[in-house]
């Protein structure tokens, strides 16, 4: 600012008094505040209406080498065999490594919903084996594998799944076959009419 601007500013501010500020009170944190915060957050999510039907209770950890496989009635054997062999290219993938159960639950549900809305048919879900991790991480990884096995069975959009081939993650990943979207079904009908 030059001298003229400084003079004008001082002239305008001549009658201005600073606002009085009240002293702030420091609130002590209670020992249970973190638990209380967690409960409030969980309640807020419940109020929003958790549309996620996946359960997180009664899930058993699975052996790292256990092969996951599932096929709904109506899925052709040839289609399931191709899925098992990894002959369908994965159109998307989800990595659940190092996620807790609640986060993995939310991520898997949203991933499957989004994949189906985009009309994807085959996706890859990487859940890990936990064999090279420490004891706590290994247990967490095998729990996630058990969760993925249970959750995929609960989702109506999932037609079939099978543990992946070694080049795609082996028993630490799973190929998932999703139900055809309505536009894809209609396109198929029209293609076979001709």
N, C-alpha and C positions, 0 to 999 in steps of 0.2 A: 504494500500500500504506500502511496505517496503521502505527503504531508496534508494535502487537501482532503483526501479520503479519510485519513486518520482523524482529522479535526471534525469532519461530518459525523463519523462513527461515534466519537466521544460525545458530541452534541446530542445525538439521538439516544444514547444510552445514559444520559445524565441522571434521569429520575428512576432508573431501574434498580431494584433491590433483589438480591439473591433469595431464592425460595428457602424456607426453613425445611430441613430434612429431619425426620424423626429417626432416633437411633433404632437400629435393627436388633431384633432379638434372635439370638442363636438358638436354634432348636436342636436338642440332643437327639441323637439317633438311638432308637431302642434296639435291643439285641435281636428282636424278632422282626425288624422292619423289612429285611430282605424276604423273609417268608411271607410277610403281609403283602409286599409288593408283588410277589409271584402269584399269590392267591387273587389279588385284584386284577392282575393281567389275565389270568385264566378265566375269571368271571366275565371280564370284558369280551373276551373271545367267545365265550358261551352266549353272551347276550347278542353278539353280532349274528349268531346262528351258524355254528360250525356245520357246514354242509358235507364235511368229510366223514364218510361212513366207516372208515377203517378203524378197527379196534386195536388197542395197544395193551390189552390184558391177556394173560394166559399164553404168552408166546415163549416157546422153548428155544434156547440156542441150538443151532445145528452144527454138526461136524463140518470142518472146512472142506472135506472131500465129498460130502453128501451131494448127490445129483438131484436137482430140482426138476420135476416134470409134472405137467398138468394139462389135461385136454378136456374141454367141455363136450358133452354129447352133441353130435352134429358136425363136429370138425372132421373133415375127411382124413383118413389115415395117411394118404400121400402128402397132404399139406403139412400134417404134423411131422412126418418123416423129414420133409425138406427143412422145416423149422429146426428140428433136432440137428440136422447136418450143417446148419448155418448157411443154407443155400439161398435164403432170402436176405437181401442187403438191408442192413439196419438204416432206417431213415432218420433216426434221432437216437441220442443216448443220454442217459442220466447217470451221474456218478454220485453215489451215496457214501463214499469213503469219508471217514472221520466225522460223520454226522451223528447226533444223538437220535434216539428213537422218535421223539416228537417232531423234530425237524425233518427226519427222513420220511415220516408218515405224511407230513404236509407236502413235501417236495414230490413224492411219488404220486400222490393223489392229483396234484396240480399238473404234473407232467403227463399222466395218462389222459386227463381231461383235455389238455391242450393238444396232445398228439391226435386224439380222436377228432377234435374239432377241426384240425388241419387235414384230416383225411388220411393220416399215416396208418400203415398196416403193421409194420414190423419195427420194433424199437429194441434197444439194448439197455438193460439196467445193470449197472456195475455196483455190487454190494460188498465185495471184498471177501476174503477168507479169514484174515487175521492171523495167519500162520507165522508171519515174520514179525509180528508186533509183540509188545510186552503182554503180560498176563491180563491186565485190565483192558487193553485195547483189543486183545484177541477175543475176550468174552463179549465186548461191545460189538465187534465185527460179526461174530457168530450169531449174536442176537439180531443184528440187522438182517442177516441172511434168513433167519427164522421169520422175522417180520415180513420180509419181501415175499417169502413163500406163502404166508398166511394172507397178506394184503392183496396180492395178485388174484388169489382165489375169490376174495370178497368183491372184487370189482367186476361188474357186469360187462364192461367194455373189453375185458381180457378174455379171449377165446382159448388161448393155450400159451404155455411157456415151457422152456426147457433150459437147463444149464448150457452155457456157451461152449464152443470148441476152444481148444487151448490158445489159438491165435487171437481170440476175442476176449480172453479172460478166464477161460475154463470154468471151474466151479465157483469162481468169484464173480461171475456175471451170469445173466440170464437173458435169453432171447424171448421177446414177448410178442405174441400175435394178437392184434386188436381187431375188434369187430369192424366190419365195413360201415362207412358212413352212408347215410341215405343217398346222397348224390352219387357215390361210387356204385351202390347197388343199382340205381336207376341206369347209370351208364352201362353197366354190365348187362342189364335186361335188354337195353336197346341194341347193344352190340350183338347179342345172340338172336335177336329177332330178325336181323338182316340176313 
